[in-house]
Amino acid sequence: MFARVTHVQSKPEKLDEIVALFQDSVMPLLKQQQGFKSSLLLTDPATGKGMSITIWESEADLQAGDSNAVLLEQVLKVMPMLAAPPVPEIFVAALA
């Protein structure tokens, strides 16, 4: 399994909008992706910091999501709501 962890810093007034976009638009698309297993969105309303964790069956499945135009369109909607560029990292995931 592989995980993508993306760290974000939202603009203070945009965190709720980011969470809604993730739940309403991004998650339904992720669930349709081959090899997608699960996702978690963590936020700190006091600081606007957050991170998205997605779990994938294989590294190829994780990378394939990067080229999905419909998914990327939704992710790009978040960019104007951020105070800084997102910072993605990829990890090997060992699930218990």
C-alpha positions as CSV (number, residue, x, y, z in Angstrom):
1,M,0.0,0.0,0.0
2,F,1.0,3.6,-0.6
3,A,-0.1,6.9,1.0
4,R,0.0,10.4,-0.3
5,V,0.1,12.9,2.6
6,T,-0.5,16.5,1.4
7,H,0.1,19.3,3.9
8,V,-1.9,22.5,3.4
9,Q,-2.2,26.0,4.9
10,S,-5.6,27.5,4.2
11,K,-6.5,31.1,4.2
12,P,-8.2,31.7,7.6
13,E,-11.7,32.2,6.3
14,K,-11.5,29.4,3.7
15,L,-11.0,26.2,5.8
16,D,-14.7,25.3,5.9
17,E,-15.0,25.8,2.2
18,I,-12.0,23.5,1.6
19,V,-13.5,20.8,3.8
20,A,-16.8,21.0,1.9
21,L,-15.1,20.8,-1.5
22,F,-13.1,17.8,-0.3
23,Q,-16.2,16.0,1.0
24,D,-18.6,16.9,-1.8
25,S,-16.4,16.9,-4.9
26,V,-13.0,15.2,-4.3
27,M,-14.1,12.2,-2.2
28,P,-16.7,10.9,-4.7
29,L,-14.1,11.1,-7.4
30,L,-11.4,9.4,-5.3
31,K,-13.8,6.5,-4.6
32,Q,-14.1,5.9,-8.3
33,Q,-10.3,5.6,-8.8
34,Q,-8.7,2.2,-9.3
35,G,-6.8,1.1,-6.3
36,F,-8.1,3.8,-4.0
37,K,-8.6,2.5,-0.5
38,S,-9.4,5.3,1.9
39,S,-8.8,9.0,2.8
40,L,-8.6,11.2,5.8
41,L,-8.7,14.9,6.0
42,L,-7.3,16.5,9.2
43,T,-7.7,20.2,10.0
44,D,-6.8,22.6,12.8
45,P,-9.4,25.4,12.7
46,A,-7.3,27.5,15.0
47,T,-4.4,27.7,12.6
48,G,-5.9,26.8,9.2
49,K,-3.4,23.9,8.9
50,G,-4.5,20.7,7.4
51,M,-3.4,17.5,5.8
52,S,-5.0,15.0,3.4
53,I,-4.0,11.4,3.6
54,T,-5.0,9.0,0.8
55,I,-4.3,5.3,0.8
56,W,-3.8,3.4,-2.5
57,E,-3.3,-0.3,-3.4
58,S,-0.2,0.4,-5.4
59,E,2.2,3.2,-6.4
60,A,0.9,3.0,-9.9
61,D,-2.7,3.5,-8.7
62,L,-1.6,6.5,-6.7
63,Q,0.2,8.0,-9.7
64,A,-2.7,7.4,-12.0
65,G,-4.9,9.7,-10.0
66,D,-2.4,12.5,-10.8
67,S,-3.4,12.3,-14.5
68,N,-7.2,12.2,-13.9
69,A,-8.3,15.5,-15.5
70,V,-11.7,15.6,-13.6
71,L,-10.0,15.0,-10.2
72,L,-7.3,17.5,-10.9
73,E,-10.0,20.1,-11.8
74,Q,-11.5,19.7,-8.4
75,V,-8.1,19.9,-6.7
76,L,-7.2,23.1,-8.6
77,K,-10.3,24.7,-7.1
78,V,-8.6,24.5,-3.7
79,M,-5.5,26.4,-4.8
80,P,-7.0,30.0,-4.5
81,M,-8.1,29.1,-0.9
82,L,-4.6,28.3,0.2
83,A,-2.1,30.7,1.9
84,A,0.8,28.6,0.6
85,P,1.3,25.9,-2.0
86,P,0.4,22.3,-0.9
87,V,3.3,20.0,0.0
88,P,2.7,16.4,-1.1
89,E,4.7,13.4,0.1
90,I,4.4,9.8,-0.8
91,F,5.0,7.0,1.8
92,V,4.8,3.2,1.9
93,A,1.9,2.4,4.1
94,A,1.8,-0.6,6.5
95,L,-1.8,-0.9,7.7
96,A,-2.6,-2.8,10.8
